[in-house]
């Protein structure tokens, strides 16, 4: 390995060493989707909140003993969902699904296992019914004082369902890391409707980062495209910091060309460059710096897949640390076909995870791994990461597999025939 290229694992250690977990804030559950819990959530109420019927039928009491088929019971009342709790002296109470079981009754028989009789109104049991049969007991799902969600949970719809059912209106979540994006290059055109002049290209990195950053649990505070000069970049950088960004990401101008001015701009900002150039492909010229105010700067190369790799494997781990999440653990999936690469570089490969005919997973390295080729990334559902020291891997060799984002797992598809 060239001495100029830092090992990617060492680079990640430097990144994480510069990160601290952000402070908590209170968030209403209606706004909490995708947020990370800062504190565990404890139930202050039971779920269900009262004994209720699991089905339409008749509520009865048997003093702890089974009631037998053929017995008849006078109909004493009716209980519908939403009715307040009542006390029953005995008999049978017609009851609806979800209705509160009257005090003094301890079981429900489904309506289809009964026969309704008149003169006087009564019900005949067509099956035996045991104590607490078909009754959802209060607290049987969640007991008072039970810890229901751990700190570090990224809130998904099912978590919001639980919080709502427990009557928890707000939760403590970790503040979102605030991120600004500066795309550099006078050749870039932001407006998709503008015809391209000679030498121009469309800015695909800006929309990609603007879409990916919120999905990674962060907040995009500023996005701007600038040319290839230091002073306009510094002015844009000032606007990025004024937006409250704790992380600034730039794309382009970090390599060794005459117009690669980002290292020079960082010198003027009195930033501390913690590394520049990694033993990775794509994205070798990646730069990481600490700003005088404690903020972080990631300079990503301009090629689209180098941007995707830099965000996924170096920026997103920083976001995880700021959110208080542990280091990510890769899936281990067998390769579908042999793969060969040059040594001394860690490769990040656009890939698909698919299920074969036997139900096993396979990792398929897609064609078109060059850093300018976007189409294969659109076809990918995962990244395969091959370590620096590896050269040739046979079919069936296990490899590290990551989702397209650190909060996403690969969406497994069918194996090609």
C-alpha positions as CSV (number, residue, x, y, z in Angstrom):
1,X,0.0,0.0,0.0
2,X,1.3,3.5,-0.9
3,X,2.3,5.5,2.2
4,X,0.3,8.4,0.8
5,X,-3.0,6.4,1.1
6,X,-4.5,6.0,4.6
7,X,-6.1,2.6,5.5
8,X,-9.9,3.2,5.4
9,X,-10.4,1.6,8.9
10,X,-7.8,4.1,10.3
11,X,-9.6,6.9,8.5
12,X,-12.9,5.8,10.1
13,X,-11.3,5.8,13.5
14,X,-10.2,9.4,13.0
15,X,-13.7,10.4,11.9
16,X,-15.4,8.8,14.9
17,X,-12.8,10.3,17.2
18,X,-13.9,13.7,16.0
19,X,-17.6,13.0,16.7
20,X,-19.7,13.3,19.8
21,X,-23.4,12.4,20.4
22,X,-25.6,15.4,20.0
23,X,-27.9,16.6,22.8
24,X,-31.5,15.4,23.2
25,X,-34.6,17.4,22.5
26,X,-38.3,16.8,23.0
27,X,-40.3,15.7,19.9
28,X,-44.1,15.1,19.5
29,X,-44.8,11.6,18.3
30,X,-46.5,12.9,15.1
31,X,-43.1,14.4,14.1
32,X,-40.9,11.6,15.4
33,X,-40.8,9.2,12.4
34,X,-37.2,8.4,11.7
35,X,-35.9,10.1,14.9
36,X,-33.5,8.3,17.3
37,X,-34.6,7.9,20.9
38,X,-32.3,9.6,23.4
39,X,-33.8,7.9,26.4
40,X,-35.7,4.6,26.9
41,X,-39.5,4.8,26.9
42,X,-41.3,3.4,30.0
43,X,-45.0,2.6,30.0
44,X,-47.0,4.7,32.5
45,X,-50.2,3.0,31.6
46,X,-51.2,-0.7,30.8
47,X,-52.0,-1.9,27.4
48,X,-54.7,-2.9,26.9
49,X,-56.0,-0.3,29.5
50,X,-58.8,-2.6,30.6
51,X,-60.1,-6.2,30.2
52,X,-61.9,-6.3,26.9
53,X,-63.5,-8.8,24.6
54,X,-61.5,-10.4,21.7
55,X,-64.7,-11.0,19.7
56,X,-68.4,-10.5,19.4
57,X,-70.2,-12.8,21.8
58,X,-71.5,-13.1,25.4
59,X,-69.6,-12.4,28.6
60,X,-70.2,-14.8,31.4
61,X,-68.8,-15.7,34.9
62,X,-68.0,-19.1,36.2
63,X,-66.2,-18.4,39.5
64,X,-63.0,-20.0,38.1
65,X,-64.6,-23.1,36.7
66,X,-65.4,-24.1,33.1
67,X,-68.9,-23.5,31.8
68,X,-70.3,-26.4,29.9
69,X,-72.1,-26.7,26.6
70,X,-75.8,-26.9,27.0
71,X,-76.1,-24.6,29.9
72,X,-78.5,-21.6,29.6
73,X,-78.0,-18.1,30.9
74,X,-80.4,-15.2,31.1
75,X,-79.3,-12.1,29.1
76,X,-78.8,-9.4,31.6
77,X,-77.3,-6.6,29.5
78,X,-75.3,-5.4,26.6
79,X,-71.8,-3.9,26.3
80,X,-70.5,-2.1,23.2
81,X,-67.0,-0.8,22.4
82,X,-66.8,2.7,24.0
83,X,-69.3,1.9,26.8
84,X,-68.0,2.7,30.3
85,X,-67.2,-0.1,32.7
86,X,-70.2,-1.6,34.5
87,X,-70.7,-4.2,37.2
88,X,-72.6,-7.4,36.4
89,X,-74.4,-9.4,39.0
90,X,-74.3,-12.5,36.8
91,X,-76.0,-13.9,33.7
92,X,-74.9,-13.3,30.2
93,X,-74.0,-10.0,28.7
94,X,-74.0,-9.5,25.0
95,X,-70.6,-7.9,24.2
96,X,-68.9,-6.5,21.1
97,X,-65.2,-6.8,20.1
98,X,-63.1,-4.4,22.1
99,X,-65.8,-3.7,24.6
100,X,-64.9,-3.5,28.3
101,X,-65.7,-6.8,30.1
102,X,-68.2,-5.9,32.9
103,X,-66.8,-6.3,36.4
104,X,-67.7,-9.7,37.8
105,X,-67.5,-11.5,34.4
106,X,-64.5,-13.5,33.4
107,X,-64.9,-15.0,30.0
108,X,-66.4,-14.6,26.5
109,X,-68.0,-17.2,24.3
110,X,-68.2,-16.3,20.5
111,X,-71.7,-15.5,19.3
112,X,-71.5,-18.3,16.7
113,X,-71.1,-20.8,19.5
114,X,-74.3,-19.9,21.2
115,X,-78.0,-20.2,20.5
116,X,-80.3,-17.2,21.4
117,X,-83.6,-18.1,23.0
118,X,-86.6,-16.1,23.8
119,X,-89.3,-15.9,26.5
120,X,-87.4,-15.1,28.6
121,X,-84.3,-13.8,26.6
122,X,-81.5,-16.2,27.3
123,X,-78.5,-17.8,25.6
124,X,-77.6,-21.5,25.3
125,X,-73.9,-22.4,25.1
126,X,-73.0,-24.7,22.2
127,X,-69.4,-25.2,23.5
128,X,-67.5,-25.2,26.7
129,X,-65.9,-21.9,27.8
130,X,-63.0,-21.6,30.2
131,X,-62.0,-18.8,32.6
132,X,-60.6,-15.7,30.7
133,X,-61.2,-17.4,27.4
134,X,-61.4,-14.7,24.6
135,X,-60.6,-11.9,27.0
136,X,-57.7,-9.5,26.4
137,X,-56.4,-8.9,29.9
138,X,-55.4,-5.4,31.0
139,X,-51.6,-5.1,30.7
140,X,-51.3,-8.3,28.8
141,X,-49.5,-6.5,26.0
142,X,-47.6,-3.9,28.1
143,X,-47.5,-3.7,31.9
144,X,-47.2,-0.5,33.8
145,X,-43.5,0.3,34.4
146,X,-42.3,-1.9,31.5
147,X,-39.5,-0.5,29.3
148,X,-40.9,-0.7,25.8
149,X,-38.4,1.1,23.5
150,X,-34.6,1.3,24.1
151,X,-32.5,4.4,23.7
152,X,-31.0,4.3,20.2
153,X,-34.2,3.0,18.6
154,X,-34.8,4.7,15.2
155,X,-38.5,5.3,15.3
156,X,-40.5,3.5,12.6
157,X,-44.3,3.4,12.1
158,X,-44.8,0.4,14.4
159,X,-43.0,2.3,17.2
160,X,-45.3,5.3,16.7
161,X,-48.3,2.9,16.9
162,X,-47.1,1.6,20.3
163,X,-46.4,5.1,21.6
164,X,-49.9,6.3,20.5
165,X,-51.6,3.3,22.1
166,X,-49.8,4.0,25.4
167,X,-50.8,7.6,25.4
168,X,-47.3,8.9,25.1
169,X,-47.5,12.3,23.3
170,X,-43.8,13.3,23.3
171,X,-40.4,11.5,23.4
172,X,-36.8,12.6,24.0
173,X,-34.9,12.2,20.7
174,X,-31.3,13.0,19.7
175,X,-31.0,16.2,17.7
176,X,-30.6,15.6,14.0
177,X,-27.1,16.3,12.7
178,X,-27.3,19.4,10.5
179,X,-25.6,19.1,7.1
180,X,-24.8,21.5,4.3
181,X,-23.8,20.5,0.8
182,X,-21.6,22.5,-1.6
183,X,-21.2,21.1,-5.1
184,X,-18.2,22.6,-7.0
185,X,-17.6,22.9,-10.7
186,X,-18.3,25.5,-13.3
187,X,-19.4,22.8,-15.6
188,X,-22.4,21.9,-13.4
189,X,-26.0,22.8,-14.4
190,X,-28.6,22.5,-11.7
191,X,-31.8,23.1,-13.6
192,X,-32.8,20.0,-15.4
193,X,-34.8,22.0,-17.9
194,X,-31.8,24.1,-19.1
195,X,-30.2,22.8,-22.3
196,X,-26.6,21.9,-21.9
197,X,-23.9,24.0,-23.5
198,X,-20.7,22.5,-24.8
199,X,-18.7,21.1,-21.9
200,X,-21.5,21.3,-19.4
201,X,-23.0,18.4,-17.4
202,X,-26.0,18.1,-15.1
203,X,-25.5,18.2,-11.3
204,X,-26.5,14.8,-10.2
205,X,-24.6,14.9,-6.9
206,X,-26.7,17.7,-5.4
207,X,-30.1,15.9,-5.8
208,X,-28.5,12.6,-4.6
209,X,-27.1,14.1,-1.4
210,X,-30.3,16.2,-0.8
211,X,-32.3,13.0,-0.9
212,X,-29.9,10.7,1.0
213,X,-29.0,13.0,3.9
214,X,-32.6,13.0,5.4
215,X,-32.8,9.3,5.0
216,X,-29.6,9.0,7.0
217,X,-31.2,10.7,10.0
218,X,-29.8,14.2,9.4
219,X,-31.2,17.6,8.4
220,X,-30.1,19.3,5.2
221,X,-29.7,23.0,6.1
222,X,-28.1,24.4,3.0
223,X,-27.3,23.3,-0.6
224,X,-25.5,25.4,-3.2
225,X,-23.5,25.0,-6.4
226,X,-20.3,27.1,-6.8
227,X,-17.6,27.4,-9.4
228,X,-13.9,26.5,-9.3
229,X,-12.5,29.5,-7.4
230,X,-11.5,29.8,-3.8
231,X,-13.3,33.0,-2.9
232,X,-16.8,32.1,-4.1
233,X,-16.3,28.8,-2.4
234,X,-15.4,30.5,0.9
235,X,-18.5,32.8,0.6
236,X,-20.7,29.7,0.0
237,X,-19.0,28.0,3.0
238,X,-19.9,31.0,5.2
239,X,-23.5,30.7,4.1
240,X,-23.4,26.9,4.9
241,X,-22.1,27.6,8.4
242,X,-24.7,30.4,8.9
243,X,-27.4,27.7,8.2
244,X,-26.3,26.0,11.4
245,X,-24.6,23.0,9.7
246,X,-22.4,20.9,11.9
247,X,-21.1,19.0,8.9
248,X,-20.2,20.5,5.5
249,X,-19.9,18.2,2.5
250,X,-18.3,19.4,-0.7
251,X,-18.2,17.5,-4.0
252,X,-15.3,17.9,-6.4
253,X,-12.0,19.8,-6.4
254,X,-10.2,17.6,-3.9
255,X,-7.7,15.7,-6.1
256,X,-4.4,17.0,-7.5
257,X,-5.5,19.0,-10.6
258,X,-4.8,22.7,-11.1
259,X,-8.5,23.5,-10.3
260,X,-8.7,21.3,-7.2
261,X,-8.8,24.2,-4.8
262,X,-10.6,22.7,-1.7
263,X,-7.4,22.0,0.3
264,X,-6.3,25.6,-0.3
265,X,-9.7,26.9,0.9
266,X,-9.4,24.8,4.0
267,X,-6.1,26.4,4.8
268,X,-7.7,29.8,4.7
269,X,-10.4,28.6,7.0
270,X,-7.7,27.4,9.5
271,X,-9.2,23.9,9.3
272,X,-7.2,20.9,10.5
273,X,-7.0,18.3,7.8
274,X,-7.2,14.9,9.5
275,X,-6.6,12.9,6.3
276,X,-6.6,13.3,2.5
277,X,-6.5,10.3,0.2
278,X,-7.6,6.8,1.2
279,X,-6.8,3.3,0.0
280,X,-10.3,2.9,-1.4
281,X,-12.0,2.7,-4.8
282,X,-13.9,4.6,-5.8
283,X,-13.3,7.9,-3.9
284,X,-9.5,7.7,-3.3
285,X,-9.0,11.5,-2.9
286,X,-11.5,11.8,-0.1
287,X,-10.6,14.5,2.5
288,X,-11.7,15.0,6.1
289,X,-11.1,18.0,8.2
290,X,-12.0,19.5,11.6
291,X,-13.2,23.1,11.5
292,X,-12.1,25.7,14.1
293,X,-15.7,25.8,15.5
294,X,-15.6,22.0,16.1
295,X,-17.6,21.3,12.9
296,X,-16.6,18.6,10.4
297,X,-15.8,18.9,6.7
298,X,-15.9,16.1,4.2
299,X,-14.4,16.8,0.8
300,X,-15.7,14.1,-1.6
301,X,-14.4,13.6,-5.2
302,X,-16.8,14.7,-7.9
303,X,-17.6,11.5,-9.7
304,X,-21.1,10.4,-8.7
305,X,-20.2,6.9,-7.3
306,X,-17.3,8.4,-5.4
307,X,-19.8,10.7,-3.8
308,X,-22.1,7.8,-3.0
309,X,-19.3,5.8,-1.4
310,X,-17.9,8.8,0.5
311,X,-21.4,9.5,2.0
312,X,-22.3,5.9,2.7
313,X,-19.0,4.7,4.3
314,X,-17.5,7.8,5.8
315,X,-20.1,10.5,6.4
316,X,-22.9,8.2,7.5
317,X,-20.7,6.6,10.2
318,X,-20.2,10.1,11.6
319,X,-24.0,10.6,11.6
320,X,-24.4,7.4,13.5
321,X,-22.0,8.5,16.1
322,X,-23.7,11.9,16.5
323,X,-27.0,10.0,16.8
324,X,-25.6,7.8,19.5
325,X,-25.8,4.6,17.4
326,X,-23.3,1.8,17.6
327,X,-21.0,1.0,14.7
328,X,-22.7,-0.7,11.9
329,X,-22.4,-4.5,11.4
330,X,-22.3,-5.8,7.9
331,X,-24.2,-8.8,6.6
332,X,-22.1,-11.7,5.5
333,X,-23.4,-13.0,2.2
334,X,-21.8,-15.5,-0.3
335,X,-20.7,-14.2,-3.7
336,X,-22.8,-15.4,-6.6
337,X,-19.7,-15.5,-8.9
338,X,-16.0,-15.2,-8.6
339,X,-14.5,-11.7,-8.2
340,X,-11.0,-10.4,-8.8
341,X,-9.5,-7.1,-7.9
342,X,-6.1,-5.4,-7.4
343,X,-4.6,-5.5,-3.9
344,X,-4.0,-2.6,-1.6
345,X,-7.4,-0.9,-2.1
346,X,-10.7,-1.5,-0.5
347,X,-13.4,-1.8,-3.1
348,X,-17.0,-0.7,-2.7
349,X,-19.1,-2.4,-5.3
350,X,-22.6,-1.7,-6.6
351,X,-24.4,-4.9,-6.0
352,X,-27.6,-6.8,-5.6
353,X,-28.6,-9.3,-2.9
354,X,-30.9,-11.9,-4.2
355,X,-32.5,-15.2,-3.0
356,X,-31.6,-18.3,-4.9
357,X,-33.9,-21.3,-5.6
358,X,-33.0,-22.9,-2.3
359,X,-33.9,-19.8,-0.2
360,X,-30.2,-18.8,0.3
361,X,-28.9,-15.3,-0.2
362,X,-26.3,-14.4,-2.9
363,X,-24.4,-11.2,-3.5
364,X,-24.2,-10.3,-7.2
365,X,-21.6,-7.7,-8.2
366,X,-23.1,-5.7,-10.9
367,X,-21.3,-4.8,-14.2
368,X,-20.3,-1.2,-14.6
369,X,-18.3,-0.4,-11.5
370,X,-16.6,2.7,-12.8
371,X,-17.1,5.8,-10.7
372,X,-18.9,7.7,-13.4
373,X,-21.5,5.1,-14.1
374,X,-24.8,5.9,-12.3
375,X,-27.1,3.4,-14.0
376,X,-25.7,0.3,-12.0
377,X,-26.3,2.2,-8.8
378,X,-30.0,2.6,-9.8
379,X,-30.1,-1.2,-10.2
380,X,-28.4,-1.9,-6.9
381,X,-30.0,-2.8,-3.6
382,X,-26.8,-3.1,-1.7
383,X,-23.0,-2.5,-1.5
384,X,-20.4,-5.2,-1.4
385,X,-17.2,-4.2,0.4
386,X,-14.0,-6.2,-0.4
387,X,-11.1,-5.5,1.9
388,X,-7.7,-4.1,0.9
389,X,-5.8,-7.4,1.1
390,X,-8.2,-9.5,-0.9
391,X,-7.4,-10.2,-4.6
392,X,-9.3,-13.1,-5.9
393,X,-12.5,-14.4,-4.3
394,X,-14.2,-17.6,-5.5
395,X,-18.0,-18.0,-5.9
396,X,-19.5,-18.7,-2.5
397,X,-16.9,-16.7,-0.6
398,X,-18.6,-14.6,2.1
399,X,-18.3,-10.9,1.7
400,X,-19.4,-7.9,3.7
401,X,-22.8,-6.5,2.4
402,X,-24.3,-3.2,3.4
403,X,-27.7,-1.5,2.6
404,X,-27.8,1.5,0.4
405,X,-28.1,3.6,3.6
406,X,-27.0,2.9,7.2
407,X,-30.7,2.9,8.3
408,X,-31.7,0.5,5.4
409,X,-31.2,-3.2,4.9
410,X,-30.9,-4.6,1.4
411,X,-34.3,-5.3,-0.3
412,X,-33.8,-8.9,-1.3
413,X,-34.9,-9.7,-4.8
414,X,-35.2,-12.9,-6.8
415,X,-32.1,-14.6,-8.1
416,X,-31.6,-14.3,-11.9
417,X,-32.3,-17.5,-13.8
